[in-house]
Amino acid sequence: MPKPEPHPRLGPYTRCGPHTRLAPQARWALAAVATGAFCVQWDSFALNPALPVVRDALHGSATATPWVVSGYLLAAGSLMPAAGRLGDLYGRRRMLILGLTLFGVTSVLCALAPSLPLLVAARVGQGAGGALIMPAGLALLTDVCPPARARRVTGRALGLAGLATVCGPFLGGLLARSVSWRAVFWLTVPLALAATLCARRAAESRAPDAGPSLDTAGAVTSTGALACLARWLEDAAAWGWLAGAALLGALFVRAERRSPAPLVDLALFRNRPYVALTVAGAVANSAIVALLYVVPLMLRRAEGWSGPAAGVAFLAPAAALAVGGPTAGRVRPAAAVPVMALCLAAAAAALGACEHAADTSALLPASTGAAAALGVAGGLALTGTQAAVRRERAGEASGVTKAVMTATAGVGLALTGTATTSSGGRPSLALPAAACLATAAALVLVRGRGRHRLRRRG
């Protein structure tokens, strides 16, 4: 049997089927992106339970300390569209290496920070590094892997990131209590270094028609609009942030219409599968945040479990959420929207079961089912949107999708009723369940209308 012809950049095996092993450079890219995504998600969640320890150690105020987390998430979410476009323009591997290097250096600065303001500043730098890692990494995998393998490979990387999402709060809190809160950051330094070394051995990838330079006006207005939107979602009563988001959003659209090489091609928002999967992914991500917050709290309050015991009990939902990425990678692009609708409907039912669970024997199976469905839905938002756009626009598309998912993540926490919870009330998953069910119904309607229009044209 003749060997497959080598690709000029990727080597052999690129023309083979989905069960053939990847070319070496694609495997190095997978290792780099998976490890980098783990670092990004780890630092998104691992520090949350350690915030009281950080506040006491650095003598910070109760109002300033949450910015250790908010500053990171704001920088990561708002900069992702520009970061994705930079990868298309100047090379995805190059931007991935830059992001990993920045992430590693700022992790050291976080670990050594002598005061709270310096820690917050270093966390913003970490968020900028994370903004480069995620869209550039996802686009790199999409481009350097054979089309038959790209979704599965991306799913594997997302699976490792999912482990950090669900295990981060438990392990981060454990490290903060038993070692030091600084250990949370020291852990990511060797991982970022290893990911950088792997990325250096991957193939370069860029968009051939990306344009001459970055659309600066689009980058500034999109970053500002997303930052304002995220701040408003954290405090819905602060209408000034919403007004700022609307104004900057309008300026962004105007700049993109006038730019010969826009940051985001507005035609992307006329791509119905892409828009549907992005919006549904944002809802799924918000529901994941709600689940990660509510279930451990219910175990501690209603069942009287300690924090470590609740973390151990949550390992089953954690594993279910982590396998969602690899599972999503096996879904065909044509089936992405209906599978997404099915996952959100199943998640709504499971979240409702969590809400009415009488004891741990009912709560843990229900939360495991919800985590499994939401894990697949979250993975589909990234693998499905990459398959719904042209490969040369993969960085731009992944940047927008990840930005939307990151900016709206706090909605899920707000829907659980954090205000009543902080005063001793019971958290609720009813509204996240309703949001998942409504989104599933909307996806069914959108798909039904699309089929009806195709029949009329035929």
C-alpha positions in Angstrom: 0.0 0.0 0.0 1.5 3.4 -1.0 2.3 5.8 1.8 0.4 9.1 1.8 2.1 12.0 0.2 3.7 14.3 2.7 2.2 17.7 3.2 4.7 20.5 2.6 4.2 21.8 6.2 2.7 19.0 8.2 4.4 15.9 7.0 2.7 12.6 6.3 -0.7 11.2 7.4 -2.6 14.4 6.6 -4.6 12.7 3.9 -5.6 9.7 6.0 -8.8 8.9 7.8 -9.9 9.9 11.3 -8.2 6.9 13.0 -4.7 7.6 11.6 -2.2 9.0 14.0 -1.4 12.7 13.7 1.8 14.1 12.2 4.4 15.0 14.8 4.0 18.8 14.4 0.2 18.4 15.0 0.9 16.4 18.1 3.2 19.1 19.4 0.4 21.6 18.7 -2.1 19.5 20.6 0.2 19.2 23.6 0.8 23.0 23.7 -2.8 24.0 23.3 -4.1 21.4 25.8 -1.6 22.4 28.5 -2.1 26.1 27.8 -5.9 25.8 28.0 -5.5 23.9 31.3 -3.4 26.9 32.7 -6.0 29.4 31.5 -8.9 27.6 33.0 -7.0 26.7 36.2 -6.3 30.4 36.9 -9.9 31.3 36.1 -11.3 29.2 38.9 -8.6 28.0 41.3 -8.1 31.3 43.1 -11.8 31.9 43.9 -11.9 29.9 47.2 -8.5 31.4 48.2 -9.6 35.0 48.0 -10.1 35.4 51.8 -6.6 34.0 52.4 -5.2 36.5 49.8 -7.1 39.4 51.4 -5.7 38.6 54.9 -2.2 38.0 53.6 -2.0 41.2 51.6 -4.2 43.3 53.9 -6.6 44.1 51.1 -10.1 45.5 51.3 -13.3 43.5 50.8 -14.1 45.6 47.7 -10.7 45.5 46.0 -9.9 41.8 46.6 -12.5 40.4 44.0 -10.6 42.3 41.3 -7.9 39.5 41.6 -10.4 37.4 39.7 -12.4 40.0 37.9 -9.3 41.7 36.5 -8.1 38.4 35.0 -11.5 37.5 33.5 -12.1 41.0 32.1 -8.7 41.1 30.4 -9.1 37.6 29.0 -12.6 38.1 27.7 -12.4 41.5 26.2 -9.1 41.0 24.4 -9.9 37.7 22.7 -11.4 39.1 19.5 -8.2 41.1 18.9 -6.0 38.2 19.9 -7.7 35.9 17.5 -7.2 38.3 14.7 -3.6 38.8 15.6 -3.1 35.1 15.2 -4.6 35.2 11.7 -2.4 38.1 10.7 1.0 37.3 12.2 0.9 33.6 12.9 -1.1 31.5 15.3 1.9 29.6 16.6 3.7 32.9 17.2 0.8 34.3 19.1 0.4 31.1 21.1 4.1 31.2 22.1 3.7 34.9 23.0 0.7 34.2 25.1 2.2 31.3 26.9 5.4 33.3 27.6 3.4 36.3 28.9 1.2 33.9 31.0 4.3 32.2 32.6 6.0 35.5 33.4 3.0 37.1 34.9 2.3 33.9 36.9 5.7 34.4 38.5 4.8 38.1 39.2 1.5 37.0 40.8 3.3 34.5 43.0 5.8 37.1 44.2 3.3 40.1 44.5 3.9 41.9 47.7 0.7 43.9 47.7 -2.9 43.6 46.4 -2.6 46.3 43.7 0.5 44.7 42.2 -1.3 41.3 42.3 -4.3 42.7 40.4 -2.0 44.3 37.8 -0.1 41.0 37.3 -3.5 39.2 37.0 -4.5 41.6 34.2 -1.3 40.6 32.4 -2.2 37.0 32.9 -5.6 37.6 31.4 -3.9 39.2 28.3 -1.7 36.1 28.0 -4.8 33.8 28.3 -6.6 35.9 25.6 -3.7 35.1 23.2 -3.6 31.4 24.2 -7.2 30.3 23.6 -8.2 31.7 20.2 -4.7 31.3 18.7 -4.4 27.8 20.0 -7.9 26.7 18.8 -7.3 28.1 15.4 -3.8 26.5 15.2 -5.3 23.1 15.9 -8.0 23.6 13.4 -5.5 24.5 10.7 -2.6 22.1 11.3 -4.8 19.0 11.8 -6.4 17.1 8.9 -10.1 18.1 8.5 -11.2 14.6 9.6 -9.3 14.9 12.9 -9.5 18.6 13.8 -12.7 18.4 15.8 -11.6 15.4 17.8 -8.2 16.8 18.5 -9.7 20.1 19.7 -12.1 18.1 21.9 -9.2 16.4 23.6 -7.6 19.8 24.4 -10.9 21.1 25.7 -11.2 17.9 27.9 -8.0 18.8 29.7 -9.2 22.4 30.2 -12.4 21.0 31.6 -10.5 19.2 34.3 -9.0 22.5 35.4 -12.5 24.1 35.4 -14.0 21.7 37.8 -11.0 20.7 39.9 -9.6 24.2 40.2 -11.8 25.4 43.0 -11.2 22.3 45.1 -7.4 22.0 44.5 -6.9 25.8 44.7 -8.6 26.0 48.0 -6.6 23.0 49.3 -3.3 24.5 48.2 -4.2 27.9 49.8 -5.0 26.3 53.1 -2.2 23.6 53.3 0.7 25.4 51.5 0.1 29.0 50.4 -2.1 30.9 48.0 1.1 31.6 46.0 1.3 27.9 45.2 -1.7 28.3 42.9 0.4 30.5 40.6 3.7 28.6 41.0 1.9 25.5 39.7 1.2 27.1 36.3 4.8 28.2 35.7 6.3 24.9 34.7 3.2 24.0 32.8 3.4 27.3 30.8 7.1 26.6 30.1 6.4 23.1 28.9 3.6 24.3 26.7 5.9 26.9 25.2 8.5 24.3 24.4 5.9 22.2 22.7 4.5 25.1 20.7 8.0 25.9 19.4 7.9 22.5 17.7 4.5 22.9 16.1 3.9 24.1 12.6 3.1 27.8 11.9 -0.3 28.7 10.7 -1.8 32.0 9.4 -4.6 33.2 7.2 -3.4 33.8 3.6 -5.8 36.7 3.0 -5.7 38.2 6.5 -4.9 41.7 5.3 -2.0 44.1 5.8 -2.4 45.1 9.5 -4.6 45.0 12.5 -7.8 47.0 12.5 -6.9 49.2 15.4 -10.2 51.0 15.7 -12.1 47.7 15.7 -9.7 46.3 18.3 -10.1 49.3 20.7 -13.9 49.5 20.4 -14.5 45.8 20.6 -12.3 45.5 23.7 -14.0 48.4 25.4 -17.5 47.2 24.5 -16.8 43.7 25.9 -15.2 45.1 29.1 -18.2 47.3 29.7 -20.6 44.5 29.1 -18.9 42.2 31.5 -18.9 44.9 34.2 -22.6 45.5 33.7 -23.3 41.8 33.9 -21.5 41.7 37.3 -23.7 44.6 38.6 -26.9 44.9 36.6 -27.9 48.0 38.5 -25.0 49.9 37.0 -26.6 51.1 33.8 -23.7 53.3 32.9 -21.7 50.2 31.9 -24.5 49.0 29.7 -24.7 52.4 28.0 -20.9 52.4 27.5 -21.2 48.9 26.0 -23.9 50.0 23.6 -22.1 53.1 22.5 -18.8 51.3 21.9 -20.6 48.5 20.2 -22.2 50.9 17.7 -18.7 52.5 17.1 -17.3 49.0 16.5 -19.9 48.2 13.9 -19.3 51.5 12.2 -15.5 51.0 12.2 -15.9 47.4 10.8 -18.1 48.6 7.9 -15.5 51.2 6.9 -12.4 49.1 7.4 -10.9 47.5 4.3 -9.5 44.7 6.6 -11.9 44.5 9.5 -11.1 42.9 12.8 -14.3 40.9 12.6 -16.0 40.4 9.3 -19.6 41.3 10.0 -20.7 38.6 7.7 -19.8 36.2 10.5 -22.9 37.2 12.3 -25.0 36.2 9.3 -23.7 32.7 9.6 -26.6 31.1 11.4 -25.0 27.9 12.7 -22.1 30.0 14.0 -24.3 32.5 15.8 -26.6 29.8 17.2 -23.7 27.7 18.6 -22.0 30.8 20.1 -25.1 32.0 21.9 -26.0 28.5 23.1 -22.4 28.0 24.2 -22.6 31.2 26.3 -25.8 29.9 28.0 -24.1 26.5 28.6 -21.0 28.1 30.1 -23.2 30.3 32.4 -25.0 27.2 33.5 -21.7 25.4 34.2 -20.6 28.3 36.4 -23.9 28.1 38.3 -23.5 24.4 38.7 -20.0 24.7 40.0 -21.1 27.3 42.6 -24.4 25.8 43.7 -23.8 22.0 44.1 -20.7 22.3 46.4 -22.6 24.9 48.5 -25.6 22.7 48.8 -23.4 19.8 49.9 -21.8 22.0 52.6 -25.0 23.7 53.8 -27.7 21.1 53.4 -25.7 18.0 54.0 -23.2 19.5 56.5 -20.2 18.3 54.6 -16.8 20.0 54.9 -15.2 21.8 52.0 -12.7 19.0 51.1 -15.4 16.4 51.4 -17.7 18.3 49.1 -14.8 18.6 46.6 -14.2 14.9 46.7 -17.9 14.2 46.2 -17.9 16.5 43.2 -15.3 14.4 41.4 -18.0 12.5 39.5 -19.6 15.6 38.0 -16.0 16.9 37.4 -15.1 13.8 35.3 -18.4 14.0 33.4 -17.8 17.7 32.5 -14.2 16.9 31.4 -15.3 14.2 28.9 -17.6 16.6 27.3 -14.9 18.1 25.1 -13.8 14.8 23.6 -17.4 13.8 23.1 -18.2 17.1 21.3 -15.3 16.5 19.0 -17.0 13.4 17.6 -20.1 15.3 16.6 -20.4 15.9 12.8 -20.7 19.6 11.9 -24.1 19.1 10.3 -25.4 17.7 13.6 -23.9 20.3 15.9 -27.0 22.5 16.3 -29.5 19.7 17.0 -27.1 17.9 19.4 -26.6 21.3 21.1 -30.4 21.6 21.5 -30.6 18.1 22.9 -27.8 18.7 25.4 -29.3 21.9 26.7 -32.7 20.2 27.1 -31.1 17.4 29.0 -29.1 19.8 31.1 -32.3 21.7 31.9 -34.0 18.5 33.2 -30.9 17.5 35.2 -30.6 21.0 36.7 -34.2 20.9 37.7 -33.6 17.5 39.4 -30.7 19.1 41.3 -33.1 21.8 42.5 -35.5 19.3 43.9 -33.1 16.7 45.1 -33.9 15.6 48.6 -30.5 14.3 49.6 -27.0 13.5 48.4 -28.1 10.2 46.8 -30.3 12.2 44.4 -28.2 15.4 44.1 -24.9 13.8 42.9 -26.4 11.7 40.0 -28.4 14.7 38.9 -25.4 17.0 39.0 -23.3 14.5 37.1 -25.9 14.3 34.4 -26.1 18.1 34.2 -22.3 18.3 34.0 -22.1 15.7 31.2 -24.7 17.5 29.1 -23.2 20.9 29.7 -19.7 19.7 29.0 -20.7 18.5 25.6 -22.6 21.7 24.9 -19.6 23.8 25.9 -17.3 21.8 23.8 -19.7 22.0 20.8 -19.7 25.8 21.0 -16.0 25.7 20.2 -15.6 22.7 17.9 -18.8 23.4 16.1 -18.1 27.1 15.4 -14.6 26.2 14.1 -16.2 23.8 11.6 -18.9 26.4 10.6 -16.3 29.0 9.3 -13.5 29.0 6.7 -10.2 27.8 8.1 -8.5 31.1 7.3 -11.0 32.9 9.6 -10.6 30.4 12.4 -8.7 32.7 14.8 -11.2 35.5 14.3 -14.2 33.1 14.9 -12.7 31.4 18.0 -11.8 34.8 19.4 -15.4 36.1 19.2 -16.9 32.8 20.5 -14.6 32.6 23.5 -15.0 36.4 24.2 -18.8 36.0 24.3 -18.6 32.9 26.5 -16.2 34.5 28.9 -18.0 37.8 29.1 -21.3 36.3 29.9 -20.1 33.6 32.3 -21.1 35.7 35.4 -24.7 35.6 34.3 -25.1 32.1 35.6 -23.8 33.1 39.0 -26.3 36.0 39.1 -29.2 33.7 38.2 -28.5 31.5 41.2 -29.4 34.3 43.5 -26.0 35.1 45.0 -27.5 38.1 46.9 -29.9 35.9 48.9 -27.2 33.2 49.3 -24.8 35.6 51.0 -27.4 36.5 53.6 -28.1 32.8 54.3 -30.7 32.0 51.6 -30.7 28.9 49.5 -29.1 29.0 46.1 -31.3 28.0 43.2 -30.7 26.4 39.8 -34.2 27.0 38.6 -33.3 30.1 36.4 -30.2 28.5 34.8 -32.4 25.4 34.0 -35.0 27.7 32.4 -32.4 29.5 30.4 -31.1 26.2 29.0 -34.6 25.0 28.2 -35.5 28.3 26.4 -32.3 28.2 24.4 -32.9 24.6 23.4 -36.4 25.5 22.2 -35.0 28.5 20.2 -32.4 26.3 18.5 -35.2 23.9 17.4 -37.2 26.8 16.0 -34.3 28.3 14.2 -33.3 25.0 12.7 -37.0 24.3 11.7 -37.2 27.7 9.9 -34.0 27.1 8.1 -35.3 23.7 6.8 -38.6 25.3 5.8 -36.8 28.0 3.7 -34.6 25.4 2.0 -37.7 23.4 1.0 -39.3 26.6 -0.4 -36.2 27.4 -2.4 -36.1 23.8 -3.7 
